[in-house]
Amino acid sequence: MEETKTTFSLRWFSAYETLFNDGFWHSTWYPLYFLPVLTVFFLPVATLDSNIVEAKGFHFPIYDKKDPYSSHQFLQPDTSSFYGEDAYDKMIHKDLKKFSKGKTINLEDEEFLNAMETIYRYPGEFTGKQIKFMGFMYHTKELKDNQYFLFRFGIIHCIADSGVFGMLVQFPDDVSFKNDDWVTVTGEVSTMYYQPFKKTIPIVKVTEVKREEKPDDPYVYRNNQ
């Protein structure tokens, strides 16, 4: 096997050397060789912010009957399609036991998606509990002045099933945040009927908020063990 790999490598190098010595790189193909390099330096790098949320069209794909095969998710993580029914039931109940046992849920990055999925599955089990988590603010015209969505970009298995996940947070008074402001909120879990989704969703009634710097890695990742 090693001999085959070595032979292939030598042949590839020999062909490369022949093309180079024959002036191939001075032909009309020469610019194409440098094109990928040039794009790295001169094309803008995409940033993760609320513009991506708006561009994708913020909605609930899992409740959208017209788009049952969408792989991107919003607000509510849902990994049920990656497991058999029994395996998923076992996993989600394990997380339910973990996150509902105390009166306070302090969400670190490594358990953010697991906890969010569990809260959305069993909102009644978390009503009245205190929760604390960090994310970036996102306000849309359907929300009141004291309401925002607090999001994190998340990856469940790979970039193909990435999305924005989090909860609606409600302040006692009108507040003024800009989209993409990073904050940590502390508050009480409750529920409300959100008309644009035609769905009752869990929310956080905020009691404390702290501005934060954007983290070096804005993504959170699903712990699938």
TIFI-366083 format. One record per residue (C-alpha): x, y, z; residue in three letters; residue number from 1. Coordinates in nm, 4 decimals. Example, Ala and Ser with C-alpha at 12.3 -4.5 7.8 and 13.67 -1.06 7.14 Angstrom:
% residues 2
SITE     east    north       up  aa   i
SITE   1.2300  -0.4500   0.7800 ALA   1
SITE   1.3670  -0.1060   0.7140 SER   2
//
This chain:
% residues 225
SITE     east    north       up  aa   i
SITE   0.0000   0.0000   0.0000 MET   1
SITE   0.2826   0.2425   0.0951 GLU   2
SITE   0.4620   0.1602  -0.2305 GLU   3
SITE   0.1496   0.2468  -0.4288 THR   4
SITE   0.1133   0.5816  -0.2507 LYS   5
SITE   0.4814   0.6613  -0.3075 THR   6
SITE   0.4621   0.5705  -0.6771 THR   7
SITE   0.1518   0.7888  -0.7210 PHE   8
SITE   0.3200   1.0822  -0.5452 SER   9
SITE   0.6330   1.0554  -0.7615 LEU  10
SITE   0.4262   1.0414  -1.0791 ARG  11
SITE   0.2216   1.3438  -0.9722 TRP  12
SITE   0.5352   1.5421  -0.8920 PHE  13
SITE   0.6944   1.4410  -1.2227 SER  14
SITE   0.3878   1.5589  -1.4152 ALA  15
SITE   0.3832   1.8856  -1.2195 TYR  16
SITE   0.7540   1.9427  -1.2916 GLU  17
SITE   0.7031   1.8753  -1.6629 THR  18
SITE   0.4169   2.1236  -1.6861 LEU  19
SITE   0.6157   2.3876  -1.5035 PHE  20
SITE   0.9315   2.3425  -1.7115 ASN  21
SITE   0.7300   2.3445  -2.0350 ASP  22
SITE   0.6011   2.6910  -1.9552 GLY  23
SITE   0.2491   2.5777  -1.8667 PHE  24
SITE   0.2210   2.8336  -1.5887 TRP  25
SITE   0.2983   3.1127  -1.8337 HIS  26
SITE  -0.0063   3.0245  -2.0421 SER  27
SITE  -0.3587   3.1554  -2.0089 THR  28
SITE  -0.4103   2.9205  -1.7124 TRP  29
SITE  -0.1590   3.1079  -1.5023 TYR  30
SITE  -0.4083   3.3565  -1.3470 PRO  31
SITE  -0.6349   3.0729  -1.2357 LEU  32
SITE  -0.3563   2.9330  -1.0211 TYR  33
SITE  -0.3416   3.2499  -0.8139 PHE  34
SITE  -0.7153   3.3245  -0.8054 LEU  35
SITE  -0.7888   3.1246  -0.4859 PRO  36
SITE  -0.4955   3.2970  -0.3141 VAL  37
SITE  -0.6089   3.6420  -0.4185 LEU  38
SITE  -0.9640   3.5864  -0.2937 THR  39
SITE  -0.8318   3.5131   0.0547 VAL  40
SITE  -0.6722   3.8575   0.0732 PHE  41
SITE  -0.9230   4.0744  -0.1109 PHE  42
SITE  -1.2708   3.9286  -0.0548 LEU  43
SITE  -1.4477   4.0309   0.2675 PRO  44
SITE  -1.4832   3.7721   0.5411 VAL  45
SITE  -1.8441   3.6913   0.6356 ALA  46
SITE  -1.9268   3.7820   0.9946 THR  47
SITE  -2.1766   3.6154   1.2198 LEU  48
SITE  -2.4356   3.8720   1.3172 ASP  49
SITE  -2.8051   3.9579   1.2949 SER  50
SITE  -2.7763   4.0230   0.9208 ASN  51
SITE  -2.7471   3.6483   0.8722 ILE  52
SITE  -3.0645   3.5973   1.0739 VAL  53
SITE  -3.2498   3.8464   0.8548 GLU  54
SITE  -3.1055   3.7046   0.5339 ALA  55
SITE  -3.2186   3.3533   0.6176 LYS  56
SITE  -3.5632   3.4723   0.7154 GLY  57
SITE  -3.6288   3.4253   1.0847 PHE  58
SITE  -3.8980   3.1642   1.1329 HIS  59
SITE  -3.9664   2.8178   1.2742 PHE  60
SITE  -3.8786   2.5641   1.0004 PRO  61
SITE  -3.9928   2.2730   1.2152 ILE  62
SITE  -4.3441   2.4223   1.2195 TYR  63
SITE  -4.3377   2.5197   0.8516 ASP  64
SITE  -4.5289   2.2503   0.6632 LYS  65
SITE  -4.4075   2.3909   0.3305 LYS  66
SITE  -4.0434   2.3272   0.4199 ASP  67
SITE  -4.0256   1.9881   0.5956 PRO  68
SITE  -3.6744   1.9102   0.4718 TYR  69
SITE  -3.4967   2.2261   0.5811 SER  70
SITE  -3.1721   2.1460   0.7600 SER  71
SITE  -3.1199   2.4912   0.9111 HIS  72
SITE  -3.2958   2.5556   1.2392 GLN  73
SITE  -3.3945   2.8689   1.4260 PHE  74
SITE  -3.4597   2.9422   1.7930 LEU  75
SITE  -3.5390   2.5848   1.9003 GLN  76
SITE  -3.2761   2.3110   1.8559 PRO  77
SITE  -3.4249   1.9816   1.7404 ASP  78
SITE  -3.2080   1.6684   1.7118 THR  79
SITE  -3.4940   1.4155   1.7032 SER  80
SITE  -3.4355   1.3370   1.3348 SER  81
SITE  -3.0813   1.2208   1.4090 PHE  82
SITE  -3.1906   0.9434   1.6455 TYR  83
SITE  -3.4312   0.6573   1.6638 GLY  84
SITE  -3.7378   0.7250   1.8763 GLU  85
SITE  -3.6181   0.5230   2.1772 ASP  86
SITE  -3.2651   0.6625   2.1640 ALA  87
SITE  -3.3889   1.0208   2.1441 TYR  88
SITE  -3.6376   0.9684   2.4259 ASP  89
SITE  -3.3617   0.8286   2.6460 LYS  90
SITE  -3.1271   1.1178   2.5652 MET  91
SITE  -3.3799   1.3998   2.6128 ILE  92
SITE  -3.5001   1.2578   2.9451 HIS  93
SITE  -3.1395   1.2348   3.0619 LYS  94
SITE  -3.0959   1.6053   2.9828 ASP  95
SITE  -3.4315   1.6864   3.1455 LEU  96
SITE  -3.3172   1.5236   3.4671 LYS  97
SITE  -2.9868   1.7130   3.4525 LYS  98
SITE  -3.1178   2.0631   3.3821 PHE  99
SITE  -3.4408   2.0584   3.5866 SER 100
SITE  -3.2994   1.9307   3.9153 LYS 101
SITE  -3.1998   2.2719   4.0525 GLY 102
SITE  -3.3701   2.6085   4.0892 LYS 103
SITE  -3.1078   2.7877   3.8781 THR 104
SITE  -2.9836   2.7063   3.5267 ILE 105
SITE  -2.6479   2.8656   3.4503 ASN 106
SITE  -2.5877   2.7912   3.0834 LEU 107
SITE  -2.2278   2.7558   2.9738 GLU 108
SITE  -2.1429   2.7330   2.6040 ASP 109
SITE  -2.0841   2.3573   2.6076 GLU 110
SITE  -2.4367   2.2818   2.7301 GLU 111
SITE  -2.6275   2.5667   2.5666 PHE 112
SITE  -2.7907   2.3681   2.2846 LEU 113
SITE  -2.8705   2.0658   2.5023 ASN 114
SITE  -3.0429   2.2838   2.7591 ALA 115
SITE  -3.2334   2.4904   2.5006 MET 116
SITE  -3.3701   2.1802   2.3313 GLU 117
SITE  -3.4813   2.0421   2.6659 THR 118
SITE  -3.6488   2.3675   2.7733 ILE 119
SITE  -3.8430   2.3916   2.4480 TYR 120
SITE  -3.9507   2.0292   2.4781 ARG 121
SITE  -4.0655   2.0620   2.8404 TYR 122
SITE  -4.1313   2.4317   2.9141 PRO 123
SITE  -4.3602   2.3487   3.2045 GLY 124
SITE  -4.0754   2.1745   3.3874 GLU 125
SITE  -3.8723   2.4966   3.3840 PHE 126
SITE  -4.1386   2.7596   3.4470 THR 127
SITE  -4.0420   2.9648   3.7521 GLY 128
SITE  -3.6776   2.8582   3.7463 LYS 129
SITE  -3.3998   3.1122   3.7183 GLN 130
SITE  -3.1808   3.1004   3.4066 ILE 131
SITE  -2.8623   3.2793   3.3057 LYS 132
SITE  -2.7048   3.2786   2.9612 PHE 133
SITE  -2.5171   3.4932   2.7111 MET 134
SITE  -2.5954   3.5813   2.3511 GLY 135
SITE  -2.6431   3.8632   2.0999 PHE 136
SITE  -2.9529   4.0780   2.0854 MET 137
SITE  -3.1937   4.0675   1.7924 TYR 138
SITE  -3.5030   4.2872   1.7645 HIS 139
SITE  -3.7727   4.2580   1.5025 THR 140
SITE  -4.0758   4.4776   1.4367 LYS 141
SITE  -4.3132   4.2128   1.5736 GLU 142
SITE  -4.1614   4.2575   1.9211 LEU 143
SITE  -4.2422   4.5213   2.1797 LYS 144
SITE  -3.9747   4.7715   2.2820 ASP 145
SITE  -3.8944   4.5695   2.5934 ASN 146
SITE  -3.8620   4.2386   2.4072 GLN 147
SITE  -3.5643   4.0930   2.2226 TYR 148
SITE  -3.4444   3.7573   2.1071 PHE 149
SITE  -3.1174   3.6517   2.2647 LEU 150
SITE  -2.9360   3.4271   2.0185 PHE 151
SITE  -2.6290   3.2116   1.9717 ARG 152
SITE  -2.5108   3.0620   1.6458 PHE 153
SITE  -2.5062   2.6870   1.6946 GLY 154
SITE  -2.3915   2.3697   1.5225 ILE 155
SITE  -2.5672   2.0415   1.5950 ILE 156
SITE  -2.3552   1.8005   1.3903 HIS 157
SITE  -2.1903   2.0048   1.1140 CYS 158
SITE  -2.2147   2.3418   0.9422 ILE 159
SITE  -2.4957   2.2083   0.7206 ALA 160
SITE  -2.7339   2.1969   1.0179 ASP 161
SITE  -2.6214   2.5209   1.1783 SER 162
SITE  -2.8716   2.7782   1.2965 GLY 163
SITE  -2.9476   3.0509   1.5482 VAL 164
SITE  -3.0812   2.9370   1.8830 PHE 165
SITE  -3.1993   3.1068   2.1984 GLY 166
SITE  -3.5017   3.2550   2.3699 MET 167
SITE  -3.7197   3.5619   2.3710 LEU 168
SITE  -3.6195   3.7828   2.6651 VAL 169
SITE  -3.8533   4.0406   2.8171 GLN 170
SITE  -3.7399   4.3351   3.0269 PHE 171
SITE  -3.9579   4.5028   3.2927 PRO 172
SITE  -3.9239   4.8381   3.1118 ASP 173
SITE  -3.8406   4.9571   2.7629 ASP 174
SITE  -3.4700   4.9218   2.6921 VAL 175
SITE  -3.2442   5.0325   2.4100 SER 176
SITE  -3.0109   4.7729   2.2647 PHE 177
SITE  -2.8812   4.7419   1.9123 LYS 178
SITE  -2.8885   4.4234   1.7127 ASN 179
SITE  -2.5667   4.2280   1.7750 ASP 180
SITE  -2.5100   4.3758   2.1211 ASP 181
SITE  -2.3739   4.0935   2.3370 TRP 182
SITE  -2.5184   4.0587   2.6860 VAL 183
SITE  -2.5658   3.8117   2.9673 THR 184
SITE  -2.9177   3.8023   3.1090 VAL 185
SITE  -3.0525   3.6537   3.4286 THR 186
SITE  -3.4223   3.6024   3.4754 GLY 187
SITE  -3.7183   3.3749   3.5322 GLU 188
SITE  -3.8402   3.1236   3.2765 VAL 189
SITE  -4.2021   3.1724   3.1720 SER 190
SITE  -4.4118   3.1121   2.8590 THR 191
SITE  -4.6103   3.3281   2.6192 MET 192
SITE  -4.8080   3.2864   2.2995 TYR 193
SITE  -4.6045   3.4392   2.0159 TYR 194
SITE  -4.8445   3.5313   1.7371 GLN 195
SITE  -4.5958   3.5327   1.4426 PRO 196
SITE  -4.5182   3.1669   1.5168 PHE 197
SITE  -4.8722   3.0854   1.6311 LYS 198
SITE  -4.7049   2.8943   1.9080 LYS 199
SITE  -4.6529   2.9136   2.2837 THR 200
SITE  -4.2820   2.9498   2.3481 ILE 201
SITE  -4.0660   2.9730   2.6605 PRO 202
SITE  -3.9361   3.3205   2.7420 ILE 203
SITE  -3.7149   3.4814   3.0053 VAL 204
SITE  -3.8457   3.7641   3.2230 LYS 205
SITE  -3.5198   3.9509   3.2802 VAL 206
SITE  -3.4160   4.0677   3.6258 THR 207
SITE  -3.0516   4.1460   3.5484 GLU 208
SITE  -2.8525   4.2238   3.2343 VAL 209
SITE  -2.4803   4.2748   3.1749 LYS 210
SITE  -2.3132   4.3900   2.8550 ARG 211
SITE  -2.0431   4.1579   2.7208 GLU 212
SITE  -1.7700   4.1536   2.4602 GLU 213
SITE  -1.8296   3.9328   2.1588 LYS 214
SITE  -1.6630   3.5959   2.2295 PRO 215
SITE  -1.3734   3.4767   2.0154 ASP 216
SITE  -1.5876   3.1825   1.9070 ASP 217
SITE  -1.9520   3.2929   1.8695 PRO 218
SITE  -2.0647   2.9358   1.7981 TYR 219
SITE  -2.2007   2.6854   2.0473 VAL 220
SITE  -2.1902   2.3134   1.9751 TYR 221
SITE  -2.4313   2.0324   2.0555 ARG 222
SITE  -2.3013   1.7704   2.2981 ASN 223
SITE  -2.4350   1.4569   2.1302 ASN 224
SITE  -2.3087   1.2027   2.3810 GLN 225
//
